[in-house]
Amino acid sequence: MAGPDRMVCRTPTPGKQPCRIDKWKFDLVSAAILASVPRTAAGIEAREIPALVRQHLSSAESENLGSVGWYTTTVRLELEVAGKLHRLAGRGPLRVTRRRPPATG
């Protein structure tokens, strides 16, 4: 179980163990991912996301975070499990899109 300052990040891959990261790192990277990934049907290639996340971080945040690529992948996988991101089916490079919010009214 993660403590109050830690987040459990799951993966959609069966048999893989979740990892725990600092909550501030999760919050920072999650916000940058959600700001970068479009809600369009075409989505974005997963390998493009770390560069986009870097654009949302100050140099101090990037330095304090550590490996932007590793944290981006870890948080992206948790966002997929949580239903906030969706893997697009098809061949070729992995693409993801943001889930559209449910229609109201």
PyMOL commands that place a pseudoatom at each C-alpha (Angstrom):
pseudoatom trace, name=CA, resn=MET, resi=1, chain=A, elem=C, hetatm=0, pos=[0.000, 0.000, 0.000]
pseudoatom trace, name=CA, resn=ALA, resi=2, chain=A, elem=C, hetatm=0, pos=[1.322, 3.442, -0.872]
pseudoatom trace, name=CA, resn=GLY, resi=3, chain=A, elem=C, hetatm=0, pos=[1.676, 6.052, 1.838]
pseudoatom trace, name=CA, resn=PRO, resi=4, chain=A, elem=C, hetatm=0, pos=[-0.037, 9.444, 1.739]
pseudoatom trace, name=CA, resn=ASP, resi=5, chain=A, elem=C, hetatm=0, pos=[2.800, 10.964, -0.264]
pseudoatom trace, name=CA, resn=ARG, resi=6, chain=A, elem=C, hetatm=0, pos=[3.109, 8.021, -2.690]
pseudoatom trace, name=CA, resn=MET, resi=7, chain=A, elem=C, hetatm=0, pos=[1.001, 6.786, -5.620]
pseudoatom trace, name=CA, resn=VAL, resi=8, chain=A, elem=C, hetatm=0, pos=[0.604, 3.232, -6.840]
pseudoatom trace, name=CA, resn=CYS, resi=9, chain=A, elem=C, hetatm=0, pos=[1.013, 3.115, -10.616]
pseudoatom trace, name=CA, resn=ARG, resi=10, chain=A, elem=C, hetatm=0, pos=[-0.498, 0.025, -12.215]
pseudoatom trace, name=CA, resn=THR, resi=11, chain=A, elem=C, hetatm=0, pos=[0.108, -1.383, -15.652]
pseudoatom trace, name=CA, resn=PRO, resi=12, chain=A, elem=C, hetatm=0, pos=[-2.373, -2.937, -18.097]
pseudoatom trace, name=CA, resn=THR, resi=13, chain=A, elem=C, hetatm=0, pos=[0.054, -5.824, -18.700]
pseudoatom trace, name=CA, resn=PRO, resi=14, chain=A, elem=C, hetatm=0, pos=[-1.135, -8.937, -16.816]
pseudoatom trace, name=CA, resn=GLY, resi=15, chain=A, elem=C, hetatm=0, pos=[1.376, -10.274, -14.310]
pseudoatom trace, name=CA, resn=LYS, resi=16, chain=A, elem=C, hetatm=0, pos=[3.359, -7.024, -14.022]
pseudoatom trace, name=CA, resn=GLN, resi=17, chain=A, elem=C, hetatm=0, pos=[3.696, -5.578, -10.547]
pseudoatom trace, name=CA, resn=PRO, resi=18, chain=A, elem=C, hetatm=0, pos=[2.681, -1.965, -9.881]
pseudoatom trace, name=CA, resn=CYS, resi=19, chain=A, elem=C, hetatm=0, pos=[5.287, 0.535, -8.760]
pseudoatom trace, name=CA, resn=ARG, resi=20, chain=A, elem=C, hetatm=0, pos=[5.091, 3.373, -6.271]
pseudoatom trace, name=CA, resn=ILE, resi=21, chain=A, elem=C, hetatm=0, pos=[6.164, 6.924, -7.000]
pseudoatom trace, name=CA, resn=ASP, resi=22, chain=A, elem=C, hetatm=0, pos=[5.998, 10.223, -5.162]
pseudoatom trace, name=CA, resn=LYS, resi=23, chain=A, elem=C, hetatm=0, pos=[2.534, 11.766, -5.451]
pseudoatom trace, name=CA, resn=TRP, resi=24, chain=A, elem=C, hetatm=0, pos=[3.936, 15.139, -6.526]
pseudoatom trace, name=CA, resn=LYS, resi=25, chain=A, elem=C, hetatm=0, pos=[5.734, 13.434, -9.415]
pseudoatom trace, name=CA, resn=PHE, resi=26, chain=A, elem=C, hetatm=0, pos=[2.548, 11.624, -10.433]
pseudoatom trace, name=CA, resn=ASP, resi=27, chain=A, elem=C, hetatm=0, pos=[0.507, 14.836, -10.264]
pseudoatom trace, name=CA, resn=LEU, resi=28, chain=A, elem=C, hetatm=0, pos=[3.085, 16.810, -12.259]
pseudoatom trace, name=CA, resn=VAL, resi=29, chain=A, elem=C, hetatm=0, pos=[3.526, 14.226, -15.030]
pseudoatom trace, name=CA, resn=SER, resi=30, chain=A, elem=C, hetatm=0, pos=[-0.171, 13.322, -15.143]
pseudoatom trace, name=CA, resn=ALA, resi=31, chain=A, elem=C, hetatm=0, pos=[-1.177, 16.956, -15.707]
pseudoatom trace, name=CA, resn=ALA, resi=32, chain=A, elem=C, hetatm=0, pos=[1.428, 17.320, -18.459]
pseudoatom trace, name=CA, resn=ILE, resi=33, chain=A, elem=C, hetatm=0, pos=[0.318, 14.094, -20.177]
pseudoatom trace, name=CA, resn=LEU, resi=34, chain=A, elem=C, hetatm=0, pos=[-3.362, 15.022, -20.062]
pseudoatom trace, name=CA, resn=ALA, resi=35, chain=A, elem=C, hetatm=0, pos=[-2.535, 18.468, -21.447]
pseudoatom trace, name=CA, resn=SER, resi=36, chain=A, elem=C, hetatm=0, pos=[-0.521, 16.892, -24.283]
pseudoatom trace, name=CA, resn=VAL, resi=37, chain=A, elem=C, hetatm=0, pos=[-2.627, 13.936, -25.423]
pseudoatom trace, name=CA, resn=PRO, resi=38, chain=A, elem=C, hetatm=0, pos=[-5.503, 14.942, -27.708]
pseudoatom trace, name=CA, resn=ARG, resi=39, chain=A, elem=C, hetatm=0, pos=[-9.065, 13.650, -27.618]
pseudoatom trace, name=CA, resn=THR, resi=40, chain=A, elem=C, hetatm=0, pos=[-8.986, 13.108, -31.382]
pseudoatom trace, name=CA, resn=ALA, resi=41, chain=A, elem=C, hetatm=0, pos=[-9.664, 9.739, -32.982]
pseudoatom trace, name=CA, resn=ALA, resi=42, chain=A, elem=C, hetatm=0, pos=[-6.086, 9.595, -34.317]
pseudoatom trace, name=CA, resn=GLY, resi=43, chain=A, elem=C, hetatm=0, pos=[-4.550, 10.225, -30.901]
pseudoatom trace, name=CA, resn=ILE, resi=44, chain=A, elem=C, hetatm=0, pos=[-0.786, 10.497, -30.600]
pseudoatom trace, name=CA, resn=GLU, resi=45, chain=A, elem=C, hetatm=0, pos=[2.116, 8.055, -30.733]
pseudoatom trace, name=CA, resn=ALA, resi=46, chain=A, elem=C, hetatm=0, pos=[3.122, 7.075, -27.215]
pseudoatom trace, name=CA, resn=ARG, resi=47, chain=A, elem=C, hetatm=0, pos=[6.784, 7.680, -28.026]
pseudoatom trace, name=CA, resn=GLU, resi=48, chain=A, elem=C, hetatm=0, pos=[6.027, 11.382, -28.667]
pseudoatom trace, name=CA, resn=ILE, resi=49, chain=A, elem=C, hetatm=0, pos=[4.618, 11.980, -25.188]
pseudoatom trace, name=CA, resn=PRO, resi=50, chain=A, elem=C, hetatm=0, pos=[7.884, 12.364, -23.182]
pseudoatom trace, name=CA, resn=ALA, resi=51, chain=A, elem=C, hetatm=0, pos=[9.034, 15.261, -25.386]
pseudoatom trace, name=CA, resn=LEU, resi=52, chain=A, elem=C, hetatm=0, pos=[5.661, 16.950, -24.944]
pseudoatom trace, name=CA, resn=VAL, resi=53, chain=A, elem=C, hetatm=0, pos=[5.794, 16.416, -21.178]
pseudoatom trace, name=CA, resn=ARG, resi=54, chain=A, elem=C, hetatm=0, pos=[9.248, 18.057, -21.076]
pseudoatom trace, name=CA, resn=GLN, resi=55, chain=A, elem=C, hetatm=0, pos=[7.722, 21.171, -22.672]
pseudoatom trace, name=CA, resn=HIS, resi=56, chain=A, elem=C, hetatm=0, pos=[5.327, 21.468, -19.713]
pseudoatom trace, name=CA, resn=LEU, resi=57, chain=A, elem=C, hetatm=0, pos=[8.075, 21.227, -17.094]
pseudoatom trace, name=CA, resn=SER, resi=58, chain=A, elem=C, hetatm=0, pos=[10.324, 23.968, -15.807]
pseudoatom trace, name=CA, resn=SER, resi=59, chain=A, elem=C, hetatm=0, pos=[14.020, 23.163, -15.717]
pseudoatom trace, name=CA, resn=ALA, resi=60, chain=A, elem=C, hetatm=0, pos=[13.821, 22.771, -11.915]
pseudoatom trace, name=CA, resn=GLU, resi=61, chain=A, elem=C, hetatm=0, pos=[10.835, 20.397, -12.183]
pseudoatom trace, name=CA, resn=SER, resi=62, chain=A, elem=C, hetatm=0, pos=[12.596, 18.358, -14.830]
pseudoatom trace, name=CA, resn=GLU, resi=63, chain=A, elem=C, hetatm=0, pos=[15.756, 18.145, -12.747]
pseudoatom trace, name=CA, resn=ASN, resi=64, chain=A, elem=C, hetatm=0, pos=[13.871, 17.179, -9.568]
pseudoatom trace, name=CA, resn=LEU, resi=65, chain=A, elem=C, hetatm=0, pos=[11.761, 14.629, -11.415]
pseudoatom trace, name=CA, resn=GLY, resi=66, chain=A, elem=C, hetatm=0, pos=[14.634, 12.544, -12.725]
pseudoatom trace, name=CA, resn=SER, resi=67, chain=A, elem=C, hetatm=0, pos=[14.025, 10.394, -15.803]
pseudoatom trace, name=CA, resn=VAL, resi=68, chain=A, elem=C, hetatm=0, pos=[11.202, 12.150, -17.654]
pseudoatom trace, name=CA, resn=GLY, resi=69, chain=A, elem=C, hetatm=0, pos=[10.847, 9.209, -20.043]
pseudoatom trace, name=CA, resn=TRP, resi=70, chain=A, elem=C, hetatm=0, pos=[10.499, 6.628, -17.264]
pseudoatom trace, name=CA, resn=TYR, resi=71, chain=A, elem=C, hetatm=0, pos=[8.012, 8.679, -15.261]
pseudoatom trace, name=CA, resn=THR, resi=72, chain=A, elem=C, hetatm=0, pos=[6.027, 9.503, -18.394]
pseudoatom trace, name=CA, resn=THR, resi=73, chain=A, elem=C, hetatm=0, pos=[5.678, 5.828, -19.275]
pseudoatom trace, name=CA, resn=THR, resi=74, chain=A, elem=C, hetatm=0, pos=[4.840, 4.840, -15.689]
pseudoatom trace, name=CA, resn=VAL, resi=75, chain=A, elem=C, hetatm=0, pos=[2.160, 7.508, -15.323]
pseudoatom trace, name=CA, resn=ARG, resi=76, chain=A, elem=C, hetatm=0, pos=[0.787, 6.904, -18.842]
pseudoatom trace, name=CA, resn=LEU, resi=77, chain=A, elem=C, hetatm=0, pos=[0.242, 3.247, -18.006]
pseudoatom trace, name=CA, resn=GLU, resi=78, chain=A, elem=C, hetatm=0, pos=[-1.604, 4.159, -14.791]
pseudoatom trace, name=CA, resn=LEU, resi=79, chain=A, elem=C, hetatm=0, pos=[-3.769, 6.619, -16.735]
pseudoatom trace, name=CA, resn=GLU, resi=80, chain=A, elem=C, hetatm=0, pos=[-4.630, 3.801, -19.160]
pseudoatom trace, name=CA, resn=VAL, resi=81, chain=A, elem=C, hetatm=0, pos=[-5.633, 1.482, -16.307]
pseudoatom trace, name=CA, resn=ALA, resi=82, chain=A, elem=C, hetatm=0, pos=[-7.642, 4.310, -14.706]
pseudoatom trace, name=CA, resn=GLY, resi=83, chain=A, elem=C, hetatm=0, pos=[-9.509, 4.845, -17.990]
pseudoatom trace, name=CA, resn=LYS, resi=84, chain=A, elem=C, hetatm=0, pos=[-8.260, 8.376, -18.644]
pseudoatom trace, name=CA, resn=LEU, resi=85, chain=A, elem=C, hetatm=0, pos=[-6.228, 7.304, -21.675]
pseudoatom trace, name=CA, resn=HIS, resi=86, chain=A, elem=C, hetatm=0, pos=[-7.123, 4.726, -24.293]
pseudoatom trace, name=CA, resn=ARG, resi=87, chain=A, elem=C, hetatm=0, pos=[-4.822, 2.614, -26.477]
pseudoatom trace, name=CA, resn=LEU, resi=88, chain=A, elem=C, hetatm=0, pos=[-5.877, 2.678, -30.088]
pseudoatom trace, name=CA, resn=ALA, resi=89, chain=A, elem=C, hetatm=0, pos=[-6.160, -0.655, -31.845]
pseudoatom trace, name=CA, resn=GLY, resi=90, chain=A, elem=C, hetatm=0, pos=[-4.158, -1.262, -34.948]
pseudoatom trace, name=CA, resn=ARG, resi=91, chain=A, elem=C, hetatm=0, pos=[-0.793, -2.132, -36.278]
pseudoatom trace, name=CA, resn=GLY, resi=92, chain=A, elem=C, hetatm=0, pos=[2.243, 0.060, -36.084]
pseudoatom trace, name=CA, resn=PRO, resi=93, chain=A, elem=C, hetatm=0, pos=[3.475, 2.239, -33.242]
pseudoatom trace, name=CA, resn=LEU, resi=94, chain=A, elem=C, hetatm=0, pos=[1.389, 2.390, -30.072]
pseudoatom trace, name=CA, resn=ARG, resi=95, chain=A, elem=C, hetatm=0, pos=[-1.057, 5.305, -30.170]
pseudoatom trace, name=CA, resn=VAL, resi=96, chain=A, elem=C, hetatm=0, pos=[-3.120, 6.687, -27.315]
pseudoatom trace, name=CA, resn=THR, resi=97, chain=A, elem=C, hetatm=0, pos=[-5.932, 9.176, -27.017]
pseudoatom trace, name=CA, resn=ARG, resi=98, chain=A, elem=C, hetatm=0, pos=[-7.747, 10.817, -24.145]
pseudoatom trace, name=CA, resn=ARG, resi=99, chain=A, elem=C, hetatm=0, pos=[-11.074, 9.384, -23.141]
pseudoatom trace, name=CA, resn=ARG, resi=100, chain=A, elem=C, hetatm=0, pos=[-13.938, 11.667, -23.987]
pseudoatom trace, name=CA, resn=PRO, resi=101, chain=A, elem=C, hetatm=0, pos=[-15.937, 12.717, -20.947]
pseudoatom trace, name=CA, resn=PRO, resi=102, chain=A, elem=C, hetatm=0, pos=[-19.351, 11.047, -20.737]
pseudoatom trace, name=CA, resn=ALA, resi=103, chain=A, elem=C, hetatm=0, pos=[-22.191, 12.981, -22.339]
pseudoatom trace, name=CA, resn=THR, resi=104, chain=A, elem=C, hetatm=0, pos=[-24.489, 14.731, -19.898]
pseudoatom trace, name=CA, resn=GLY, resi=105, chain=A, elem=C, hetatm=0, pos=[-28.110, 15.668, -20.157]
for i in range(1, 105): cmd.bond("trace and resi %d" % i, "trace and resi %d" % (i + 1))
show_as sticks, trace
zoom trace
